[in-house]
Amino acid sequence: MPRFLIEGSSDGSLFAETIDANSKEDAEAFAIERLCEAWGETYGPDTTLDDLGDAASVTEYSPDDYARDAAPGMLAILREIMTVTLDQDGDLILFADDDGTNSWADRIAAIIAAATGSVSIGAALSLPGVEQTPSANEPEATLSAQIAGPIDPPELPAGITFNEANLETAMCLWEAMLEIRDRPDIAARFEEVGTVAMRHAVMTLIADCEREWEAARGRDEDHSPYDWEWCPAFLERNLSRLGIDAVEG
């Protein structure tokens, strides 16, 4: 049975729900009923999607949508497969091939890395006849670092306070982070710890960012402007302090 995505917005409220239906007509009829419930509207036989706020729509799933929904479960299964097992003699093995190599285990590890944004999926699957060259914003990763558990992000000391200049530095650093957020190594870290933890981790860089800026100015080194040059460069140099050091750029 096909799957459909219902979406809508009204007065700043958003609605999204997936349903299975025999046809798009059935899906639209159900969508009208559900959106009426969400917006507190009266449902009638003449009600249409156009009556139910801005951008009310019903879209049939594409193969990419089905794959996206299945990805978390597939990734969980692959991680389970990566666990070690015992052979007939009770020795530990890890999906060794007949020649003693672990090519399947290596490929599974590569697929896990691709699913977390570390390498391209083509490189992970080693597609025959396709030369895989990482782009400038798609750095290669060390797979062992990707499979390891996430490192807790740094936290601010208890009771710390900030003045106006500190707050501006924080905003400059966060703007710089958002500029590179879609980069695979950065995106993987956001996925691991969440946006709130990343925001607080970036705040731990404020004092050093300002101190190094003042020290550079004392040496008559010009790295201005502070917001668009210094802060992005400082953030890039200190990504490892935020736990983003599993990828070699």
CYANA upper distance limits for C-alpha pairs under 8 A (distance plus 0.5 A):
  1 MET  CA     20 ASP  CA      6.66
  1 MET  CA     21 ALA  CA      6.70
  1 MET  CA     22 ASN  CA      6.42
  2 PRO  CA     20 ASP  CA      6.20
  2 PRO  CA     21 ALA  CA      6.43
  2 PRO  CA     22 ASN  CA      6.96
  2 PRO  CA     23 SER  CA      7.75
  2 PRO  CA     60 GLU  CA      7.72
  2 PRO  CA     61 TYR  CA      7.76
  3 ARG  CA     18 THR  CA      7.35
  3 ARG  CA     19 ILE  CA      6.15
  3 ARG  CA     20 ASP  CA      4.85
  3 ARG  CA     21 ALA  CA      6.83
  3 ARG  CA     60 GLU  CA      6.55
  3 ARG  CA     61 TYR  CA      6.04
  4 PHE  CA     18 THR  CA      6.08
  4 PHE  CA     19 ILE  CA      5.92
  4 PHE  CA     20 ASP  CA      6.69
  4 PHE  CA     21 ALA  CA      7.79
  4 PHE  CA     24 LYS  CA      8.15
  4 PHE  CA     27 ALA  CA      7.32
  4 PHE  CA     58 VAL  CA      6.94
  4 PHE  CA     59 THR  CA      5.94
  4 PHE  CA     60 GLU  CA      4.84
  4 PHE  CA     61 TYR  CA      5.93
  5 LEU  CA     16 ALA  CA      7.54
  5 LEU  CA     17 GLU  CA      6.37
  5 LEU  CA     18 THR  CA      5.01
  5 LEU  CA     19 ILE  CA      7.10
  5 LEU  CA     58 VAL  CA      6.10
  5 LEU  CA     59 THR  CA      5.68
  5 LEU  CA     60 GLU  CA      6.85
  5 LEU  CA     61 TYR  CA      7.38
  6 ILE  CA     15 PHE  CA      8.13
  6 ILE  CA     16 ALA  CA      5.93
  6 ILE  CA     17 GLU  CA      5.66
  6 ILE  CA     18 THR  CA      6.54
  6 ILE  CA     19 ILE  CA      8.18
  6 ILE  CA     31 ALA  CA      6.66
  6 ILE  CA     56 ALA  CA      8.06
  6 ILE  CA     57 SER  CA      6.44
  6 ILE  CA     58 VAL  CA      5.24
  6 ILE  CA     59 THR  CA      7.24
  7 GLU  CA     14 LEU  CA      8.12
  7 GLU  CA     15 PHE  CA      5.96
  7 GLU  CA     16 ALA  CA      4.99
  7 GLU  CA     17 GLU  CA      7.26
  7 GLU  CA     55 ALA  CA      7.80
  7 GLU  CA     56 ALA  CA      6.06
  7 GLU  CA     57 SER  CA      5.90
  7 GLU  CA     58 VAL  CA      7.05
  8 GLY  CA     14 LEU  CA      6.44
  8 GLY  CA     15 PHE  CA      5.59
  8 GLY  CA     16 ALA  CA      7.17
  8 GLY  CA     35 LEU  CA      7.91
  8 GLY  CA     52 LEU  CA      8.23
  8 GLY  CA     53 GLY  CA      7.31
  8 GLY  CA     54 ASP  CA      6.92
  8 GLY  CA     55 ALA  CA      5.89
  8 GLY  CA     56 ALA  CA      4.53
  8 GLY  CA     57 SER  CA      6.90
  9 SER  CA     13 SER  CA      5.91
  9 SER  CA     14 LEU  CA      4.96
  9 SER  CA     15 PHE  CA      6.58
  9 SER  CA     53 GLY  CA      6.38
  9 SER  CA     54 ASP  CA      5.88
  9 SER  CA     55 ALA  CA      6.80
  9 SER  CA     56 ALA  CA      7.19
 10 SER  CA     14 LEU  CA      7.22
 10 SER  CA     39 TRP  CA      7.73
 10 SER  CA     52 LEU  CA      8.18
 10 SER  CA     53 GLY  CA      5.38
 10 SER  CA     54 ASP  CA      6.52
 11 ASP  CA     53 GLY  CA      8.48
 15 PHE  CA     35 LEU  CA      8.18
 15 PHE  CA     38 ALA  CA      8.06
 19 ILE  CA     27 ALA  CA      7.87
 20 ASP  CA     27 ALA  CA      8.10
 21 ALA  CA     26 ASP  CA      6.61
 21 ALA  CA     27 ALA  CA      6.08
 22 ASN  CA     26 ASP  CA      6.99
 22 ASN  CA     27 ALA  CA      8.17
 23 SER  CA     27 ALA  CA      6.80
 24 LYS  CA     28 GLU  CA      6.53
 24 LYS  CA     58 VAL  CA      8.09
 24 LYS  CA     60 GLU  CA      7.72
 25 GLU  CA     29 ALA  CA      6.77
 26 ASP  CA     30 PHE  CA      6.79
 27 ALA  CA     31 ALA  CA      6.50
 27 ALA  CA     58 VAL  CA      7.59
 28 GLU  CA     32 ILE  CA      6.68
 28 GLU  CA     49 LEU  CA      8.15
 28 GLU  CA     58 VAL  CA      6.70
 29 ALA  CA     33 GLU  CA      7.07
 30 PHE  CA     34 ARG  CA      6.71
 31 ALA  CA     35 LEU  CA      6.44
 31 ALA  CA     49 LEU  CA      8.35
 31 ALA  CA     58 VAL  CA      7.76
 32 ILE  CA     36 CYS  CA      6.55
 32 ILE  CA     43 TYR  CA      8.18
 32 ILE  CA     47 THR  CA      7.72
 32 ILE  CA     48 THR  CA      7.09
 32 ILE  CA     49 LEU  CA      6.49
 32 ILE  CA     52 LEU  CA      8.06
 33 GLU  CA     37 GLU  CA      6.92
 33 GLU  CA     43 TYR  CA      7.00
 34 ARG  CA     38 ALA  CA      6.74
 35 LEU  CA     39 TRP  CA      6.53
 35 LEU  CA     41 GLU  CA      8.46
 35 LEU  CA     52 LEU  CA      7.24
 36 CYS  CA     40 GLY  CA      6.16
 36 CYS  CA     41 GLU  CA      5.11
 36 CYS  CA     42 THR  CA      6.82
 36 CYS  CA     43 TYR  CA      6.48
 36 CYS  CA     52 LEU  CA      7.52
 37 GLU  CA     41 GLU  CA      6.98
 39 TRP  CA     52 LEU  CA      8.24
 41 GLU  CA     52 LEU  CA      8.49
 43 TYR  CA     47 THR  CA      6.89
 47 THR  CA     51 ASP  CA      6.95
 48 THR  CA     52 LEU  CA      7.68
 49 LEU  CA     53 GLY  CA      8.46
 49 LEU  CA     56 ALA  CA      6.31
 49 LEU  CA     57 SER  CA      7.40
 50 ASP  CA     54 ASP  CA      8.22
 50 ASP  CA     56 ALA  CA      7.27
 52 LEU  CA     56 ALA  CA      6.91
 61 TYR  CA     65 ASP  CA      6.10
 61 TYR  CA     66 TYR  CA      7.15
 62 SER  CA     66 TYR  CA      7.03
 63 PRO  CA     67 ALA  CA      6.70
 64 ASP  CA     68 ARG  CA      6.54
 65 ASP  CA     69 ASP  CA      6.80
 66 TYR  CA     70 ALA  CA      6.73
 67 ALA  CA     71 ALA  CA      6.42
 68 ARG  CA     72 PRO  CA      8.41
 70 ALA  CA     74 MET  CA      6.67
 71 ALA  CA     75 LEU  CA      6.44
 72 PRO  CA     76 ALA  CA      6.70
 73 GLY  CA     77 ILE  CA      6.76
 74 MET  CA     78 LEU  CA      6.71
 75 LEU  CA     79 ARG  CA      6.72
 75 LEU  CA    112 ILE  CA      7.11
 75 LEU  CA    115 ALA  CA      7.90
 76 ALA  CA     80 GLU  CA      6.85
 77 ILE  CA     81 ILE  CA      6.70
 78 LEU  CA     82 MET  CA      6.82
 78 LEU  CA    108 ILE  CA      7.23
 78 LEU  CA    112 ILE  CA      7.81
 79 ARG  CA     83 THR  CA      7.64
 79 ARG  CA    112 ILE  CA      8.08
 82 MET  CA     94 LEU  CA      7.93
 82 MET  CA    105 ALA  CA      7.17
 82 MET  CA    108 ILE  CA      7.91
 82 MET  CA    109 ALA  CA      8.12
 83 THR  CA     94 LEU  CA      7.88
 84 VAL  CA     92 LEU  CA      6.96
 84 VAL  CA     93 ILE  CA      6.49
 84 VAL  CA     94 LEU  CA      5.66
 84 VAL  CA     95 PHE  CA      8.48
 85 THR  CA     92 LEU  CA      6.24
 85 THR  CA     93 ILE  CA      6.07
 85 THR  CA     94 LEU  CA      6.88
 86 LEU  CA     90 GLY  CA      5.60
 86 LEU  CA     91 ASP  CA      5.79
 86 LEU  CA     92 LEU  CA      5.21
 86 LEU  CA     93 ILE  CA      6.35
 87 ASP  CA     91 ASP  CA      5.96
 87 ASP  CA     92 LEU  CA      6.92
 87 ASP  CA     93 ILE  CA      6.87
 94 LEU  CA    102 ASN  CA      7.31
 94 LEU  CA    105 ALA  CA      7.31
 95 PHE  CA    102 ASN  CA      6.53
 95 PHE  CA    104 TRP  CA      7.12
 95 PHE  CA    105 ALA  CA      6.58
 96 ALA  CA    100 GLY  CA      5.89
 96 ALA  CA    101 THR  CA      5.83
 96 ALA  CA    102 ASN  CA      5.06
 96 ALA  CA    103 SER  CA      7.86
 96 ALA  CA    104 TRP  CA      8.05
 96 ALA  CA    105 ALA  CA      8.22
 97 ASP  CA    101 THR  CA      5.80
 97 ASP  CA    102 ASN  CA      6.43
 97 ASP  CA    103 SER  CA      7.48
 97 ASP  CA    104 TRP  CA      8.09
102 ASN  CA    106 ASP  CA      6.63
103 SER  CA    107 ARG  CA      6.62
104 TRP  CA    108 ILE  CA      6.63
105 ALA  CA    109 ALA  CA      6.63
106 ASP  CA    110 ALA  CA      6.70
107 ARG  CA    111 ILE  CA      6.68
107 ARG  CA    124 ALA  CA      6.99
107 ARG  CA    125 LEU  CA      7.12
108 ILE  CA    112 ILE  CA      6.75
109 ALA  CA    113 ALA  CA      6.75
109 ALA  CA    143 LEU  CA      7.29
109 ALA  CA    147 ILE  CA      8.01
110 ALA  CA    114 ALA  CA      6.68
110 ALA  CA    119 VAL  CA      8.27
110 ALA  CA    124 ALA  CA      5.22
110 ALA  CA    125 LEU  CA      7.88
110 ALA  CA    143 LEU  CA      7.26
111 ILE  CA    115 ALA  CA      6.62
111 ILE  CA    121 ILE  CA      7.26
111 ILE  CA    124 ALA  CA      5.68
111 ILE  CA    125 LEU  CA      7.23
112 ILE  CA    116 THR  CA      6.89
112 ILE  CA    147 ILE  CA      8.19
113 ALA  CA    117 GLY  CA      6.93
113 ALA  CA    118 SER  CA      5.68
113 ALA  CA    119 VAL  CA      6.76
113 ALA  CA    124 ALA  CA      8.19
113 ALA  CA    141 ALA  CA      8.41
113 ALA  CA    143 LEU  CA      6.82
113 ALA  CA    146 GLN  CA      6.67
113 ALA  CA    147 ILE  CA      7.86
114 ALA  CA    118 SER  CA      5.75
114 ALA  CA    119 VAL  CA      5.29
114 ALA  CA    120 SER  CA      6.15
114 ALA  CA    121 ILE  CA      5.72
114 ALA  CA    124 ALA  CA      6.75
115 ALA  CA    121 ILE  CA      8.07
116 THR  CA    146 GLN  CA      8.46
116 THR  CA    184 PRO  CA      8.43
116 THR  CA    188 ALA  CA      6.12
117 GLY  CA    184 PRO  CA      5.22
117 GLY  CA    185 ASP  CA      7.23
117 GLY  CA    187 ALA  CA      7.50
117 GLY  CA    188 ALA  CA      6.34
118 SER  CA    138 GLU  CA      8.11
118 SER  CA    139 PRO  CA      7.77
118 SER  CA    140 GLU  CA      7.01
118 SER  CA    141 ALA  CA      6.07
118 SER  CA    146 GLN  CA      8.08
118 SER  CA    184 PRO  CA      6.10
118 SER  CA    185 ASP  CA      6.57
118 SER  CA    188 ALA  CA      7.80
118 SER  CA    247 VAL  CA      7.71
119 VAL  CA    123 ALA  CA      7.27
119 VAL  CA    124 ALA  CA      7.29
119 VAL  CA    134 PRO  CA      8.21
119 VAL  CA    138 GLU  CA      7.32
119 VAL  CA    139 PRO  CA      7.42
119 VAL  CA    140 GLU  CA      6.07
119 VAL  CA    141 ALA  CA      6.92
119 VAL  CA    184 PRO  CA      8.24
120 SER  CA    124 ALA  CA      6.82
120 SER  CA    134 PRO  CA      7.71
120 SER  CA    138 GLU  CA      7.96
121 ILE  CA    125 LEU  CA      6.67
122 GLY  CA    126 SER  CA      6.53
122 GLY  CA    127 LEU  CA      6.47
122 GLY  CA    132 GLN  CA      7.17
123 ALA  CA    127 LEU  CA      7.51
123 ALA  CA    132 GLN  CA      6.12
126 SER  CA    130 VAL  CA      8.41
134 PRO  CA    138 GLU  CA      5.97
134 PRO  CA    139 PRO  CA      6.65
134 PRO  CA    140 GLU  CA      7.40
135 SER  CA    139 PRO  CA      7.50
137 ASN  CA    183 ARG  CA      6.45
137 ASN  CA    184 PRO  CA      7.99
138 GLU  CA    183 ARG  CA      7.25
138 GLU  CA    184 PRO  CA      6.60
139 PRO  CA    184 PRO  CA      7.93
139 PRO  CA    185 ASP  CA      8.21
139 PRO  CA    247 VAL  CA      7.05
139 PRO  CA    248 GLU  CA      6.78
139 PRO  CA    249 GLY  CA      5.42
140 GLU  CA    247 VAL  CA      6.66
140 GLU  CA    248 GLU  CA      6.63
140 GLU  CA    249 GLY  CA      7.39
141 ALA  CA    145 ALA  CA      8.39
141 ALA  CA    146 GLN  CA      8.06
141 ALA  CA    246 ALA  CA      6.81
141 ALA  CA    247 VAL  CA      4.81
141 ALA  CA    248 GLU  CA      6.45
142 THR  CA    146 GLN  CA      7.20
142 THR  CA    246 ALA  CA      6.75
142 THR  CA    247 VAL  CA      6.76
142 THR  CA    248 GLU  CA      8.12
143 LEU  CA    147 ILE  CA      6.77
144 SER  CA    148 ALA  CA      6.76
145 ALA  CA    246 ALA  CA      5.89
146 GLN  CA    246 ALA  CA      7.03
150 PRO  CA    192 GLU  CA      6.90
150 PRO  CA    193 VAL  CA      8.19
151 ILE  CA    243 GLY  CA      6.52
152 ASP  CA    193 VAL  CA      8.03
152 ASP  CA    243 GLY  CA      7.96
153 PRO  CA    193 VAL  CA      7.91
153 PRO  CA    197 ALA  CA      7.20
153 PRO  CA    198 MET  CA      7.56
153 PRO  CA    201 ALA  CA      6.33
153 PRO  CA    242 LEU  CA      6.20
153 PRO  CA    243 GLY  CA      6.81
154 PRO  CA    200 HIS  CA      8.29
154 PRO  CA    201 ALA  CA      5.70
154 PRO  CA    204 THR  CA      7.52
154 PRO  CA    241 ARG  CA      8.03
154 PRO  CA    242 LEU  CA      7.03
155 GLU  CA    200 HIS  CA      7.00
155 GLU  CA    201 ALA  CA      6.36
155 GLU  CA    204 THR  CA      7.17
156 LEU  CA    160 ILE  CA      7.72
156 LEU  CA    200 HIS  CA      7.61
156 LEU  CA    201 ALA  CA      8.00
156 LEU  CA    203 MET  CA      7.77
156 LEU  CA    204 THR  CA      6.19
162 PHE  CA    166 ASN  CA      6.05
162 PHE  CA    167 LEU  CA      6.98
163 ASN  CA    167 LEU  CA      6.87
164 GLU  CA    168 GLU  CA      6.88
165 ALA  CA    169 THR  CA      6.84
166 ASN  CA    170 ALA  CA      6.71
166 ASN  CA    206 ILE  CA      7.03
166 ASN  CA    207 ALA  CA      8.16
167 LEU  CA    171 MET  CA      6.79
168 GLU  CA    172 CYS  CA      6.71
169 THR  CA    173 LEU  CA      6.64
169 THR  CA    206 ILE  CA      6.73
169 THR  CA    209 CYS  CA      8.36
169 THR  CA    210 GLU  CA      8.08
169 THR  CA    227 ASP  CA      8.26
169 THR  CA    231 CYS  CA      8.21
170 ALA  CA    174 TRP  CA      6.61
170 ALA  CA    202 VAL  CA      7.97
170 ALA  CA    203 MET  CA      6.46
170 ALA  CA    206 ILE  CA      6.57
171 MET  CA    175 GLU  CA      6.52
172 CYS  CA    176 ALA  CA      6.74
172 CYS  CA    227 ASP  CA      5.98
172 CYS  CA    228 TRP  CA      8.27
172 CYS  CA    231 CYS  CA      6.83
172 CYS  CA    232 PRO  CA      8.40
173 LEU  CA    177 MET  CA      6.73
173 LEU  CA    202 VAL  CA      7.49
173 LEU  CA    206 ILE  CA      8.49
173 LEU  CA    227 ASP  CA      8.48
173 LEU  CA    231 CYS  CA      6.17
173 LEU  CA    232 PRO  CA      7.07
173 LEU  CA    235 LEU  CA      7.16
174 TRP  CA    178 LEU  CA      6.69
174 TRP  CA    199 ARG  CA      7.66
174 TRP  CA    202 VAL  CA      7.40
175 GLU  CA    179 GLU  CA      6.85
176 ALA  CA    180 ILE  CA      7.38
176 ALA  CA    228 TRP  CA      8.45
176 ALA  CA    231 CYS  CA      7.55
176 ALA  CA    232 PRO  CA      5.58
176 ALA  CA    235 LEU  CA      7.86
177 MET  CA    181 ARG  CA      6.40
177 MET  CA    232 PRO  CA      8.14
177 MET  CA    235 LEU  CA      8.01
178 LEU  CA    182 ASP  CA      8.48
180 ILE  CA    186 ILE  CA      7.49
181 ARG  CA    186 ILE  CA      5.96
181 ARG  CA    187 ALA  CA      6.14
182 ASP  CA    186 ILE  CA      7.12
182 ASP  CA    187 ALA  CA      5.90
183 ARG  CA    187 ALA  CA      6.36
184 PRO  CA    188 ALA  CA      6.54
185 ASP  CA    189 ARG  CA      6.99
185 ASP  CA    244 ILE  CA      7.20
185 ASP  CA    246 ALA  CA      7.88
185 ASP  CA    247 VAL  CA      6.55
186 ILE  CA    190 PHE  CA      6.87
186 ILE  CA    244 ILE  CA      7.21
187 ALA  CA    191 GLU  CA      6.69
188 ALA  CA    192 GLU  CA      6.75
189 ARG  CA    193 VAL  CA      6.82
189 ARG  CA    194 GLY  CA      8.28
189 ARG  CA    243 GLY  CA      7.93
189 ARG  CA    244 ILE  CA      6.98
190 PHE  CA    194 GLY  CA      5.46
190 PHE  CA    195 THR  CA      6.35
190 PHE  CA    198 MET  CA      7.15
193 VAL  CA    197 ALA  CA      6.51
193 VAL  CA    198 MET  CA      7.40
194 GLY  CA    198 MET  CA      6.85
195 THR  CA    199 ARG  CA      6.57
196 VAL  CA    200 HIS  CA      6.84
197 ALA  CA    201 ALA  CA      6.56
198 MET  CA    202 VAL  CA      6.68
198 MET  CA    242 LEU  CA      8.17
199 ARG  CA    203 MET  CA      6.99
200 HIS  CA    204 THR  CA      7.35
201 ALA  CA    205 LEU  CA      8.00
201 ALA  CA    242 LEU  CA      6.67
202 VAL  CA    206 ILE  CA      7.97
202 VAL  CA    242 LEU  CA      7.75
205 LEU  CA    209 CYS  CA      6.45
206 ILE  CA    210 GLU  CA      6.87
207 ALA  CA    211 ARG  CA      6.59
208 ASP  CA    212 GLU  CA      6.42
209 CYS  CA    213 TRP  CA      6.71
209 CYS  CA    231 CYS  CA      7.66
209 CYS  CA    234 PHE  CA      7.09
210 GLU  CA    214 GLU  CA      6.74
211 ARG  CA    215 ALA  CA      6.70
212 GLU  CA    216 ALA  CA      6.57
213 TRP  CA    217 ARG  CA      6.74
213 TRP  CA    230 TRP  CA      8.11
214 GLU  CA    218 GLY  CA      6.66
215 ALA  CA    219 ARG  CA      7.01
216 ALA  CA    220 ASP  CA      6.93
216 ALA  CA    221 GLU  CA      5.74
216 ALA  CA    222 ASP  CA      7.91
216 ALA  CA    223 HIS  CA      8.48
217 ARG  CA    221 GLU  CA      5.88
217 ARG  CA    222 ASP  CA      7.15
223 HIS  CA    229 GLU  CA      7.02
223 HIS  CA    230 TRP  CA      6.20
224 SER  CA    228 TRP  CA      8.33
224 SER  CA    229 GLU  CA      6.48
224 SER  CA    230 TRP  CA      6.77
225 PRO  CA    229 GLU  CA      5.88
225 PRO  CA    230 TRP  CA      7.02
226 TYR  CA    230 TRP  CA      5.27
226 TYR  CA    231 CYS  CA      6.59
227 ASP  CA    231 CYS  CA      6.07
227 ASP  CA    232 PRO  CA      8.04
228 TRP  CA    232 PRO  CA      6.96
229 GLU  CA    233 ALA  CA      6.76
230 TRP  CA    234 PHE  CA      6.49
231 CYS  CA    235 LEU  CA      6.56
232 PRO  CA    236 GLU  CA      6.71
233 ALA  CA    237 ARG  CA      6.78
234 PHE  CA    238 ASN  CA      6.81
235 LEU  CA    239 LEU  CA      6.58
238 ASN  CA    242 LEU  CA      7.82
239 LEU  CA    243 GLY  CA      7.25
239 LEU  CA    244 ILE  CA      5.81
239 LEU  CA    245 ASP  CA      7.36
240 SER  CA    244 ILE  CA      5.34
240 SER  CA    245 ASP  CA      5.34
